[in-house]
Amino acid sequence: VQLQASGGGLVQTGGSLRLSCAASGRTFRLYKMGWFRQAPGKEREFVVHITWSGGMTTYADSVKGRFTISRDNAENTVYLQMNSLKPEDTAVYYCAAAASPLRYNYWGRGTLVTVSS
């Protein structure tokens, strides 16, 4: 499975961005897809995930109510709508996919999101 993330950029505080992650290859094997982020000088952290079949979602507390994940199974694409962005959301965002509930097997190249104050 290959993942291609896009949609990052520079936005002002309070603004919005939408990230996309397109999956290709053996996508029928996927259990869930998620987003992680890594800010400068910090460890990578979980942001949100969505199960591929049932569409169940789990969000990090830091983004609840501001970020929304969705999926288009026909296009094998996951979207992350980010609203009310804050400077602390600045990070490289990584798309990931898991073939089981236990761990993420596939990672895409990150896309940089910068929120200016």
Backbone as a chain_set.jsonl record, in Angstrom:
{"seq": "VQLQASGGGLVQTGGSLRLSCAASGRTFRLYKMGWFRQAPGKEREFVVHITWSGGMTTYADSVKGRFTISRDNAENTVYLQMNSLKPEDTAVYYCAAAASPLRYNYWGRGTLVTVSS", "coords": {"N": [[0.854, -1.185, 0.0], [0.585, 2.148, -0.889], [0.901, 5.51, 0.144], [-0.146, 8.799, -0.409], [0.135, 11.953, 0.617], [-1.298, 15.225, 0.721], [-1.908, 18.812, 0.568], [-1.023, 20.486, 2.591], [0.191, 23.635, 3.958], [0.591, 27.202, 4.416], [-1.135, 29.029, 6.819], [-3.193, 31.449, 8.48], [-3.789, 32.007, 12.004], [-6.802, 30.643, 13.137], [-7.67, 30.004, 10.66], [-8.366, 27.644, 7.943], [-7.583, 24.398, 6.624], [-7.43, 21.679, 4.31], [-6.393, 18.438, 4.325], [-5.365, 15.744, 2.242], [-5.212, 12.225, 1.669], [-4.239, 9.83, -0.399], [-4.635, 6.462, -1.08], [-3.045, 3.672, -2.551], [-2.611, 0.532, -4.265], [-2.82, -2.53, -2.457], [-5.399, -1.908, -1.146], [-7.614, -3.123, -0.134], [-6.883, -4.497, 2.039], [-6.851, -2.87, 4.192], [-7.507, -1.805, 7.517], [-7.796, 0.541, 9.007], [-7.262, 4.078, 8.631], [-5.162, 6.825, 9.374], [-4.116, 10.0, 10.812], [-1.13, 11.477, 11.82], [1.054, 13.725, 13.582], [4.013, 15.744, 13.703], [5.626, 18.052, 15.487], [8.154, 20.645, 15.41], [11.005, 19.632, 17.178], [9.567, 17.937, 18.797], [7.98, 14.803, 19.7], [6.401, 12.477, 17.457], [2.868, 12.548, 17.229], [-0.389, 11.141, 17.754], [-3.239, 12.025, 15.836], [-5.825, 11.572, 14.618], [-8.022, 8.871, 13.652], [-9.724, 6.739, 11.273], [-11.881, 4.041, 10.735], [-11.822, 1.758, 8.035], [-14.014, 0.321, 7.0], [-16.327, 0.604, 8.727], [-16.247, 3.286, 9.344], [-15.717, 4.379, 11.842], [-14.515, 6.778, 14.165], [-11.729, 8.218, 15.916], [-10.464, 10.749, 17.881], [-7.733, 12.839, 18.847], [-7.648, 14.616, 21.935], [-6.785, 17.221, 21.673], [-7.6, 18.121, 19.206], [-10.266, 17.733, 18.914], [-13.487, 18.712, 17.892], [-12.504, 20.626, 16.197], [-11.097, 19.484, 14.077], [-11.914, 17.297, 11.378], [-12.243, 14.077, 10.198], [-12.674, 12.234, 7.22], [-13.749, 9.833, 4.754], [-13.387, 8.497, 1.439], [-14.323, 5.797, 0.098], [-14.524, 4.816, -2.485], [-12.657, 6.265, -3.873], [-10.459, 5.646, -2.481], [-9.416, 7.396, -0.574], [-8.59, 9.524, 2.132], [-9.636, 12.275, 4.054], [-8.689, 15.21, 5.858], [-10.176, 17.647, 7.434], [-9.334, 20.691, 8.679], [-10.118, 23.052, 10.942], [-10.326, 26.288, 12.555], [-7.604, 26.722, 13.155], [-4.609, 26.668, 15.091], [-1.526, 28.14, 16.268], [-0.123, 26.102, 17.575], [-0.814, 23.888, 16.166], [0.925, 23.679, 14.167], [2.983, 21.648, 12.288], [4.52, 18.743, 10.797], [2.434, 16.754, 9.003], [1.449, 13.411, 8.9], [0.176, 10.797, 6.98], [-1.191, 7.6, 7.644], [-1.626, 4.045, 7.433], [-3.323, 1.101, 8.475], [-3.283, -2.425, 8.628], [-4.453, -3.897, 10.532], [-6.041, -3.698, 13.804], [-3.934, -3.242, 15.511], [-1.413, -2.013, 14.808], [0.169, 0.546, 12.807], [0.982, -0.009, 9.503], [1.803, 1.197, 7.174], [3.14, 4.184, 5.867], [2.881, 7.541, 4.768], [4.632, 10.154, 3.016], [5.287, 13.143, 4.763], [3.279, 16.138, 5.071], [3.641, 19.593, 5.295], [2.217, 21.7, 7.665], [1.725, 24.977, 8.504], [0.918, 27.302, 10.885], [0.403, 30.588, 11.291], [0.809, 33.151, 13.75]], "CA": [[0.0, 0.0, 0.0], [1.319, 3.41, -0.953], [0.097, 6.635, 0.605], [0.295, 10.093, -0.908], [-0.539, 13.035, 1.329], [-1.183, 16.55, 0.126], [-2.814, 19.822, 1.109], [-0.436, 21.352, 3.601], [0.505, 24.991, 3.545], [0.669, 28.258, 5.419], [-2.445, 29.628, 7.09], [-3.208, 32.269, 9.685], [-4.559, 31.509, 13.141], [-8.237, 30.677, 12.897], [-7.953, 29.586, 9.302], [-8.678, 26.238, 7.67], [-6.886, 23.658, 5.575], [-7.878, 20.302, 4.144], [-5.382, 17.497, 3.871], [-5.849, 14.536, 1.572], [-4.294, 11.095, 1.638], [-4.697, 8.847, -1.369], [-4.019, 5.151, -0.929], [-3.023, 2.836, -3.748], [-2.103, -0.807, -3.993], [-3.754, -3.49, -1.868], [-6.17, -1.173, -0.157], [-8.64, -3.978, 0.45], [-6.343, -5.059, 3.268], [-6.792, -1.85, 5.229], [-8.457, -1.775, 8.626], [-8.032, 1.934, 9.352], [-6.29, 5.08, 8.205], [-5.087, 7.882, 10.377], [-3.175, 11.106, 10.686], [-0.243, 11.789, 12.921], [1.803, 14.951, 13.31], [5.246, 15.935, 14.459], [6.037, 19.447, 15.553], [9.61, 20.788, 15.581], [11.527, 19.343, 18.499], [8.657, 17.095, 19.576], [7.734, 13.468, 19.17], [5.205, 12.32, 16.638], [1.691, 12.28, 18.04], [-1.616, 10.739, 17.077], [-4.23, 13.082, 15.639], [-7.166, 11.025, 14.39], [-8.103, 7.779, 12.694], [-11.046, 6.307, 10.833], [-11.861, 2.665, 10.241], [-12.093, 1.765, 6.599], [-15.337, -0.2, 6.666], [-17.41, 1.172, 9.516], [-16.153, 4.731, 9.477], [-15.61, 4.833, 13.232], [-13.433, 7.735, 14.301], [-11.151, 8.539, 17.215], [-9.717, 12.0, 17.793], [-6.969, 13.333, 19.983], [-8.376, 15.679, 22.626], [-6.305, 18.531, 21.231], [-8.202, 18.53, 17.92], [-11.711, 17.489, 18.933], [-14.311, 19.88, 17.625], [-11.87, 21.487, 15.188], [-10.686, 18.664, 12.934], [-12.863, 16.263, 10.987], [-11.716, 13.113, 9.237], [-13.681, 11.566, 6.407], [-13.134, 8.932, 3.771], [-14.084, 8.194, 0.204], [-13.846, 4.449, -0.187], [-14.428, 4.618, -3.935], [-11.426, 6.907, -4.327], [-9.373, 5.228, -1.577], [-8.841, 8.654, -0.089], [-9.01, 10.038, 3.425], [-9.489, 13.72, 4.143], [-8.655, 15.807, 7.184], [-10.574, 19.042, 7.429], [-8.81, 21.334, 9.884], [-10.674, 24.391, 11.135], [-9.903, 27.014, 13.762], [-6.22, 26.321, 13.362], [-3.835, 27.389, 16.088], [-0.078, 27.993, 16.037], [0.348, 24.813, 18.087], [-1.104, 22.853, 15.179], [2.037, 23.655, 13.211], [3.665, 20.355, 12.332], [4.453, 17.907, 9.607], [1.336, 15.806, 9.16], [1.7, 12.157, 8.21], [-0.919, 9.866, 6.78], [-0.771, 6.228, 7.919], [-2.658, 3.035, 7.233], [-3.115, -0.118, 9.267], [-3.976, -3.615, 8.155], [-5.099, -4.484, 11.691], [-6.214, -2.681, 14.85], [-2.804, -3.183, 16.428], [-0.337, -1.092, 14.475], [0.168, 1.117, 11.468], [1.965, -0.689, 8.668], [2.184, 2.0, 6.018], [3.251, 5.615, 6.156], [3.141, 8.415, 3.651], [5.521, 11.287, 3.274], [4.551, 14.172, 5.461], [2.962, 17.418, 4.46], [3.859, 20.599, 6.316], [1.185, 22.682, 7.979], [2.265, 26.065, 9.309], [-0.117, 28.245, 11.3], [1.062, 31.801, 11.776], [0.046, 33.866, 14.79]], "C": [[0.894, 1.24, 0.0], [0.361, 4.551, -0.582], [0.699, 7.937, 0.099], [-0.523, 11.182, -0.229], [-0.31, 14.359, 0.624], [-2.092, 17.525, 0.866], [-2.241, 20.716, 2.178], [-0.15, 22.738, 3.057], [0.588, 25.921, 4.724], [-0.703, 28.897, 5.575], [-2.348, 30.448, 8.368], [-4.032, 31.595, 10.784], [-6.05, 31.701, 12.879], [-8.636, 30.209, 11.518], [-8.195, 28.086, 9.183], [-7.778, 25.69, 6.566], [-7.516, 22.285, 5.48], [-6.739, 19.468, 3.591], [-6.061, 16.304, 3.206], [-4.78, 13.464, 1.645], [-4.882, 10.038, 0.718], [-3.924, 7.554, -1.193], [-4.095, 4.389, -2.244], [-2.385, 1.498, -3.394], [-3.185, -1.671, -3.391], [-4.578, -2.857, -0.761], [-7.272, -2.01, 0.475], [-8.191, -4.559, 1.775], [-6.471, -4.086, 4.44], [-7.884, -1.984, 6.273], [-8.805, -0.327, 8.989], [-6.958, 2.8, 8.723], [-6.301, 6.21, 9.205], [-4.104, 8.966, 9.997], [-2.399, 11.251, 11.98], [0.448, 13.109, 12.581], [3.034, 15.01, 14.197], [5.657, 17.391, 14.359], [7.548, 19.525, 15.755], [10.031, 20.516, 17.017], [10.661, 18.456, 19.358], [8.515, 15.721, 18.927], [6.462, 13.467, 18.315], [4.017, 11.96, 17.528], [0.498, 11.928, 17.168], [-2.561, 11.923, 16.975], [-5.637, 12.498, 15.546], [-7.045, 9.778, 13.534], [-9.553, 7.459, 12.37], [-10.945, 4.875, 10.337], [-12.368, 2.636, 8.808], [-13.51, 1.302, 6.29], [-16.442, 0.503, 7.438], [-17.376, 2.672, 9.686], [-16.107, 5.233, 10.905], [-14.371, 5.704, 13.387], [-12.984, 7.874, 15.754], [-10.265, 9.752, 17.039], [-8.873, 12.219, 19.039], [-7.741, 14.487, 20.613], [-8.021, 17.064, 22.09], [-6.976, 19.025, 19.948], [-9.705, 18.309, 17.879], [-12.483, 18.779, 18.75], [-13.74, 20.818, 16.58], [-11.505, 20.727, 13.925], [-11.757, 17.62, 12.65], [-12.215, 15.366, 9.943], [-12.881, 12.489, 8.483], [-12.967, 10.693, 5.382], [-14.021, 8.792, 2.564], [-13.566, 6.835, -0.229], [-13.666, 4.216, -1.684], [-13.121, 5.178, -4.485], [-10.224, 6.509, -3.487], [-8.644, 6.432, -0.995], [-9.445, 9.019, 1.259], [-8.716, 11.527, 3.461], [-9.422, 14.145, 5.604], [-8.972, 17.287, 7.038], [-10.156, 19.669, 8.751], [-9.317, 22.762, 9.936], [-10.143, 25.002, 12.424], [-8.464, 26.661, 14.125], [-5.504, 27.259, 14.319], [-2.35, 27.232, 15.774], [0.456, 26.636, 16.524], [-0.035, 23.64, 17.197], [0.0, 22.75, 14.128], [2.84, 22.376, 13.377], [3.736, 19.778, 10.927], [3.396, 16.841, 9.88], [1.596, 14.582, 8.281], [0.414, 11.337, 8.13], [-0.385, 8.447, 7.017], [-1.941, 5.282, 7.715], [-2.287, 1.77, 7.977], [-3.917, -1.261, 8.67], [-4.69, -4.33, 9.302], [-5.275, -3.396, 12.743], [-4.94, -2.388, 15.637], [-1.748, -2.149, 16.075], [-0.479, -0.603, 13.055], [1.318, 0.525, 10.659], [2.551, 0.212, 7.577], [2.147, 3.486, 6.377], [3.505, 6.385, 4.872], [4.183, 9.454, 4.016], [4.696, 12.408, 3.881], [4.259, 15.388, 4.605], [2.975, 18.465, 5.558], [2.664, 21.545, 6.436], [1.801, 23.717, 8.909], [1.146, 27.047, 9.601], [0.575, 29.45, 11.918], [0.167, 32.527, 12.784], [-0.18, 35.322, 14.417]], "O": [[1.832, 1.352, 0.79], [-0.816, 4.547, -0.945], [1.91, 8.144, 0.173], [-1.723, 11.315, -0.469], [0.735, 14.584, 0.012], [-2.929, 17.127, 1.676], [-2.924, 21.633, 2.634], [-0.237, 22.981, 1.854], [0.649, 25.495, 5.878], [-1.349, 29.259, 4.592], [-1.517, 30.17, 9.233], [-4.86, 30.725, 10.515], [-6.496, 32.769, 12.46], [-9.823, 30.036, 11.239], [-8.225, 27.36, 10.177], [-7.289, 26.422, 5.705], [-8.074, 21.782, 6.456], [-6.194, 19.757, 2.526], [-7.174, 15.916, 3.562], [-3.587, 13.763, 1.678], [-5.905, 9.429, 1.03], [-2.693, 7.558, -1.162], [-5.095, 4.46, -2.959], [-1.715, 1.355, -2.371], [-4.351, -1.559, -3.771], [-4.466, -3.225, 0.408], [-7.807, -1.637, 1.519], [-9.007, -5.057, 2.55], [-6.214, -4.469, 5.581], [-9.043, -2.245, 5.949], [-9.966, -0.008, 9.245], [-5.891, 2.321, 8.337], [-7.33, 6.514, 9.81], [-3.372, 8.867, 9.012], [-2.948, 11.157, 13.077], [0.427, 13.552, 11.433], [3.09, 14.417, 15.274], [5.991, 17.89, 13.284], [8.156, 18.564, 16.224], [9.484, 21.095, 17.956], [10.973, 18.235, 20.529], [8.879, 15.515, 17.77], [5.592, 14.328, 18.44], [4.145, 11.169, 18.462], [0.389, 12.351, 16.017], [-2.675, 12.724, 17.903], [-6.529, 12.883, 16.302], [-6.086, 9.631, 12.776], [-10.475, 7.849, 13.086], [-10.021, 4.536, 9.598], [-13.246, 3.412, 8.432], [-14.147, 1.852, 5.391], [-17.412, 0.958, 6.832], [-18.357, 3.273, 10.122], [-16.425, 6.395, 11.16], [-13.316, 5.415, 12.821], [-13.761, 7.673, 16.687], [-9.412, 9.784, 16.151], [-9.255, 11.831, 20.143], [-8.409, 15.249, 19.913], [-8.861, 17.963, 22.059], [-6.923, 20.215, 19.639], [-10.352, 18.668, 16.895], [-12.179, 19.801, 19.365], [-14.437, 21.723, 16.123], [-11.595, 21.269, 12.824], [-12.419, 17.124, 13.562], [-11.704, 15.842, 8.929], [-13.945, 12.249, 9.054], [-11.758, 10.799, 5.175], [-15.24, 8.945, 2.642], [-12.505, 6.729, -0.845], [-12.756, 3.499, -2.099], [-12.551, 4.641, -5.434], [-9.107, 6.965, -3.732], [-7.414, 6.469, -0.936], [-10.641, 8.848, 1.495], [-7.686, 11.984, 2.967], [-10.025, 13.517, 6.474], [-8.145, 18.074, 6.578], [-10.58, 19.223, 9.818], [-8.986, 23.583, 9.08], [-9.583, 24.308, 13.273], [-8.162, 26.342, 15.275], [-5.755, 28.463, 14.354], [-1.96, 26.289, 15.086], [1.39, 26.092, 15.935], [0.382, 22.511, 17.453], [-0.001, 21.837, 13.302], [3.316, 22.062, 14.468], [3.093, 20.268, 9.999], [3.469, 16.12, 10.875], [1.914, 14.695, 7.097], [-0.327, 11.214, 9.105], [0.743, 8.133, 6.635], [-3.102, 5.678, 7.815], [-1.116, 1.411, 8.098], [-5.067, -1.095, 8.264], [-5.451, -5.269, 9.066], [-4.731, -2.301, 12.603], [-4.874, -1.391, 16.355], [-1.235, -1.472, 16.966], [-1.137, -1.22, 12.218], [2.474, 0.556, 11.081], [3.674, -0.005, 7.122], [1.257, 3.964, 7.081], [4.249, 5.938, 4.0], [4.56, 9.604, 5.179], [3.529, 12.587, 3.534], [4.889, 15.631, 3.576], [2.396, 18.263, 6.624], [2.179, 22.104, 5.452], [2.332, 23.379, 9.967], [0.502, 27.562, 8.687], [1.248, 29.337, 12.943], [-1.06, 32.512, 12.679], [-0.801, 36.065, 15.177]]}, "num_chains": 1, "name": "protein.A"}
